[in-house]
Amino acid sequence: MQRKLPQYLLFEIYQKHFLFYQRVLAQKPKDKNKIYSLHEPDVYVIAKGKDHKQYEYDNKVSIVSTKDTNIIVGVASHDKNIHDSKTLTVAISHANSNRNKPINKRYATEAMLVQR
């Protein structure tokens, strides 16, 4: 398909797609930053450590909800699989952008420790 397309189409419209597909075809099993999905290129491997399901291919997401009614007030997606303690600041700052009264960070930290 790449050989049959006119040059102006190849470079103006489809160049980004062809470079992406060539990167997928050229990757090896031991490569870092592999692409696991053509439809969701931001997906990465999350090791679960369970016998029946050792790995998941997903994005890590933090969800902030209210204490009593569990209404979701903030959502943050993370580019890498980082520890939960490092995701708290990003999630709270996103939730604070949607609220009039800021969230007490001390309370949020205590709530996170209780959930574990």
BELRATA-V645880 format. One record per residue. N is the residue number from 0. RES is the residue in three letters. OMEGA is omega in whole degrees, 0 to 359 (999 if undefined). NEAR is the number of other C-alpha atoms within 8 Angstrom. Layout:
n=[N & N]
res=[RES & RES]
omega=[OMEGA & OMEGA]
near=[NEAR & NEAR]
This chain:
n=[0 & 1 & 2 & 3 & 4 & 5 & 6 & 7 & 8 & 9 & 10 & 11 & 12 & 13 & 14 & 15 & 16 & 17 & 18 & 19 & 20 & 21 & 22 & 23 & 24 & 25 & 26 & 27 & 28 & 29 & 30 & 31 & 32 & 33 & 34 & 35 & 36 & 37 & 38 & 39 & 40 & 41 & 42 & 43 & 44 & 45 & 46 & 47 & 48 & 49 & 50 & 51 & 52 & 53 & 54 & 55 & 56 & 57 & 58 & 59 & 60 & 61 & 62 & 63 & 64 & 65 & 66 & 67 & 68 & 69 & 70 & 71 & 72 & 73 & 74 & 75 & 76 & 77 & 78 & 79 & 80 & 81 & 82 & 83 & 84 & 85 & 86 & 87 & 88 & 89 & 90 & 91 & 92 & 93 & 94 & 95 & 96 & 97 & 98 & 99 & 100 & 101 & 102 & 103 & 104 & 105 & 106 & 107 & 108 & 109 & 110 & 111 & 112 & 113 & 114 & 115]
res=[MET & GLN & ARG & LYS & LEU & PRO & GLN & TYR & LEU & LEU & PHE & GLU & ILE & TYR & GLN & LYS & HIS & PHE & LEU & PHE & TYR & GLN & ARG & VAL & LEU & ALA & GLN & LYS & PRO & LYS & ASP & LYS & ASN & LYS & ILE & TYR & SER & LEU & HIS & GLU & PRO & ASP & VAL & TYR & VAL & ILE & ALA & LYS & GLY & LYS & ASP & HIS & LYS & GLN & TYR & GLU & TYR & ASP & ASN & LYS & VAL & SER & ILE & VAL & SER & THR & LYS & ASP & THR & ASN & ILE & ILE & VAL & GLY & VAL & ALA & SER & HIS & ASP & LYS & ASN & ILE & HIS & ASP & SER & LYS & THR & LEU & THR & VAL & ALA & ILE & SER & HIS & ALA & ASN & SER & ASN & ARG & ASN & LYS & PRO & ILE & ASN & LYS & ARG & TYR & ALA & THR & GLU & ALA & MET & LEU & VAL & GLN & ARG]
omega=[181 & 181 & 185 & 180 & 173 & 185 & 182 & 177 & 183 & 185 & 183 & 189 & 191 & 184 & 181 & 180 & 180 & 177 & 177 & 180 & 177 & 177 & 178 & 181 & 184 & 184 & 182 & 183 & 183 & 181 & 173 & 180 & 178 & 176 & 183 & 182 & 177 & 183 & 179 & 185 & 180 & 181 & 177 & 184 & 174 & 179 & 181 & 179 & 178 & 182 & 185 & 182 & 186 & 185 & 171 & 177 & 191 & 170 & 177 & 183 & 173 & 180 & 178 & 179 & 180 & 186 & 188 & 187 & 180 & 174 & 182 & 181 & 179 & 178 & 178 & 176 & 184 & 183 & 183 & 178 & 181 & 182 & 184 & 181 & 180 & 180 & 185 & 183 & 180 & 181 & 181 & 179 & 177 & 179 & 179 & 179 & 180 & 186 & 174 & 181 & 182 & 180 & 176 & 185 & 179 & 179 & 180 & 178 & 178 & 179 & 179 & 179 & 179 & 183 & 185 & 999]
near=[4 & 6 & 4 & 5 & 8 & 6 & 6 & 7 & 9 & 11 & 8 & 7 & 8 & 9 & 9 & 7 & 7 & 9 & 8 & 8 & 8 & 8 & 8 & 9 & 6 & 6 & 8 & 5 & 4 & 4 & 7 & 4 & 4 & 8 & 10 & 9 & 7 & 6 & 4 & 7 & 8 & 7 & 11 & 12 & 8 & 9 & 7 & 8 & 7 & 6 & 5 & 4 & 8 & 9 & 9 & 9 & 9 & 8 & 12 & 9 & 8 & 11 & 10 & 11 & 9 & 9 & 5 & 4 & 5 & 7 & 6 & 9 & 11 & 13 & 12 & 10 & 8 & 11 & 7 & 7 & 9 & 7 & 6 & 6 & 5 & 7 & 11 & 10 & 7 & 8 & 14 & 12 & 8 & 11 & 13 & 12 & 6 & 8 & 8 & 5 & 5 & 6 & 9 & 6 & 7 & 6 & 8 & 9 & 9 & 8 & 8 & 8 & 7 & 6 & 5 & 4]
